[in-house]
Amino acid sequence: MSLPSPWRYSAERCSLGLCYIGLHSWGKWALGEYFSQPHLMLGDGAGFLLRTARLWAWAKVHLALYVGIFLLADGACALSGAGYNGVDPRTGEVMWDGMSNVRVYLFEIGSKSFHVREWHLSENEESEH
């Protein structure tokens, strides 16, 4: 039995990873000096919502680098064949997400603390056993 090529899955993951790394680079360039201002740490009279939005933007910019690296590694592993994860019993398609370490959609839309589990998947699975 010959497996289908992982090129498409790998290209999607690598492209998404490069977008995340680009977001990180742009964010560090555009917001880096702003977030290093001492008045942000000491308080500048901003309301709770504005301070929460600043924290959210700072976290997104810094986490984008790690998400991008995980996605690049996932694409490389799939391309080498190490990401082979069997055949999906529902659709019959070959899955290449065996080495995936982040579920991007669930991580991005997560609003509860258990959505953090969508990050470092292999470590979370190993710690449960």
HELIX and SHEET records of a PDB file:
HELIX    1   1 TRP A    7  PHE A   35  1                                  29    
HELIX    2   2 PRO A   38  LEU A   42  1                                   5    
HELIX    3   3 PHE A   48  SER A   80  1                                  33    
HELIX    4   4 VAL A  104  ILE A  109  1                                   6    
HELIX    5   5 SER A  113  GLU A  118  5                                   6    
HELIX    6   6 LEU A  121  GLU A  128  1                                   8    
END                                                                             
